[in-house]
Amino acid sequence: MSKEGVKVVIMDREFTVACKKSEKEDLLEAAAHLDKQLRVVQAQSKVIGLEHTVVLAALNIANELLASRRDGVTDDDALERVRELRQRVSIVTGQSDASHL
């Protein structure tokens, strides 16, 4: 797949980023999310300098990512428990459980 240059604006600065056409919307969404996080950090702290603002925003985004990964594991565990309960109910009631989660 060919790549194209996509212009994004982050903190009032324009950047051209090469990406696949199929990834353009994700890139634009990521840039908007980063811009929002940078502005939140800048507004909420007395941090001086773009470098410090970027580091704090990156830490916030990394924390969001790790939290969503942890939540994903919890969801998988819950799904497995539901499967086990359905199987137990099927055994107790004598019904075959043809449907699977």
C-alpha positions in Angstrom: 0.0 0.0 0.0 1.3 3.5 -0.8 1.7 6.1 1.7 0.6 9.7 1.6 1.5 12.8 3.5 -1.2 13.8 6.0 -1.1 17.2 7.6 -1.9 17.4 11.3 -2.0 20.4 13.6 -0.7 19.9 17.2 -0.4 22.8 19.5 -0.8 25.3 16.6 2.1 23.6 14.7 1.6 21.8 11.5 3.2 18.5 10.8 3.2 16.3 7.8 3.1 12.6 8.6 3.4 9.8 6.1 0.8 7.0 6.6 -1.2 4.5 4.6 -4.5 5.7 3.2 -6.3 3.2 5.3 -4.7 4.6 8.5 -5.4 8.3 7.8 -8.5 8.6 10.0 -6.8 6.9 12.9 -3.8 9.3 12.5 -6.1 12.3 12.5 -7.9 11.0 15.6 -4.6 10.3 17.4 -3.3 13.8 16.5 -6.5 15.4 17.9 -6.2 13.3 21.1 -2.6 14.3 21.5 -3.4 18.0 20.9 -6.2 17.8 23.5 -4.0 16.1 26.1 -1.3 18.7 25.6 -3.7 21.5 26.0 -5.1 20.0 29.2 -1.7 19.5 30.7 -0.7 23.1 29.7 -3.9 24.5 31.2 -3.8 22.5 34.5 -0.1 22.9 35.3 2.4 25.6 35.8 4.8 23.7 33.5 7.0 25.9 31.6 8.2 24.7 28.2 6.8 22.5 25.5 9.1 19.6 26.3 7.8 19.2 29.8 4.2 19.5 28.6 4.9 16.8 26.0 6.4 14.4 28.6 3.5 14.9 31.0 0.9 14.4 28.2 2.8 11.3 27.0 2.6 9.9 30.6 -1.1 10.5 30.7 -1.7 8.8 27.4 0.5 5.8 28.4 -1.5 5.6 31.6 -4.7 5.5 29.6 -3.4 2.8 27.4 -2.2 0.6 30.3 -5.6 1.1 32.1 -7.5 0.0 29.0 -5.3 -3.0 28.6 -6.0 -4.0 32.2 -9.7 -3.5 31.7 -9.5 -5.8 28.6 -8.0 -8.6 30.8 -10.8 -8.1 33.3 -13.4 -8.4 30.5 -11.8 -11.6 29.2 -11.9 -13.0 32.8 -15.6 -12.1 33.1 -16.4 -13.7 29.8 -14.7 -16.9 30.8 -16.7 -17.0 34.1 -20.0 -16.5 32.2 -19.0 -19.4 29.9 -18.4 -21.6 32.9 -21.6 -20.6 34.6 -23.6 -21.3 31.4 -22.0 -24.7 31.2 -22.8 -25.5 34.8 -26.4 -24.4 34.3 -26.7 -26.6 31.2 -25.4 -29.6 33.2 -27.8 -29.0 36.1 -30.8 -28.4 33.9 -29.9 -31.3 31.5 -30.1 -29.0 28.5 -27.3 -28.9 25.9 -25.9 -25.4 25.5 -25.5 -25.1 21.7 -24.9 -21.4 21.8 -21.4 -20.1 22.7 -20.3 -16.7 23.9 
